[in-house]
Amino acid sequence: MTGLKEYYNDVLNEDWFGTITGTSSDLPFPSGTARLARFKADTTNQGNIFFGNKNTVFFPLDSGQDTGWFAPSQGRLENYQYVGNGEVLHFWVQR
């Protein structure tokens, strides 16, 4: 996860790191509270991985691209979905 673990001092209690691999169908992110989140596409991805809300508004992340910090909808990570056959996405959640 090179480049994703840069220091972010916001005095939140817990960091949660994870890696998911996309499939050909929409899947929800793992369930959990999230005050801030950041997604990054793996640098070895050959194509895009897409993430979006449950209304299927999807945004592409190309190899190595990063969303920057954002406040997840309703403070829940599972309000987002991802899709990308075999593509890898790393996430960092602060809660």
N, C-alpha and C positions, 0 to 999 in steps of 0.2 A: 504494500500500500504506500509506496514511495510517493511523497508529495501530499498525501491526505492527512497525515498526522502532524501537521504544523501546529504550533502552540496556539491555543485560543483561550484566553483568560476571561471567563465570564462568571466564575464562582458558582457554577452549577455542581451538583453533588456527584454525578455519575456520568462516565463516558461509556458508550456501548458501540463496539465496532463489529461489523459483520461483512460477509461476502456472500453474494447470491449469484447463481447462474441462471440466465434467462432460458425460456423454453419458447415453443411456437405459439403458446396461448398465454393470455393475461393471468398473472398470479399476484396475490396481495403480498406486500412486504410482511415480515414477521410482526406480530402484535406487540405493542409496547408504547409507553408514553414517550413523548419527544418534545422538549421545549425548543430545541434547535436541531437541524439535521443538515447533512451534506452528503451528496452522492458523487461518486467518481467512477467513470468507466475505466476498466483495466487497460493498460497500455498495449497489451497483446491482442486485444479484440480486433477481429478482421472487419467487422461491420458496426452498425449502431446498436445500442441497447436503448430501449425507450422506457420512460417512466411517466406516470401521470396519475390523475385522480380517478376515483371510481366512476366518473362520468365519461371515461375513456378519452380524455384530452391528453394526448401523449406528446412528450418532448424527446427528441433524439439526443443521445450523447455519443459522440464519436470516440474512438480510441484515445484515452488519456484526458478527455474533457471532464470538467468538474462543475457542479452546480453553484458552488459557493454556499454560504450559510443561508438557511431560510427557516421560518417558523412553520412547522407542519399544520395542516388543517385540523382544527379541534384538538391539537396537541397529541395526535395519534399517528404513528407510523403506518398502521394498517389501512389508513385512508388513501394510500397510494398503491399503485400496481406497477408491474414491470413486464416487459416482453422483449425477447431478443434471443433467438435460437442459438444457444451455446455461448453467448456473450456474457462477460463477467462484470458485475457492478459491486463496488465497495461502498459501504455506508458508515458514517460516523454520526452518532446521535448523542446529544447531551440532554440529560434530564435531571 
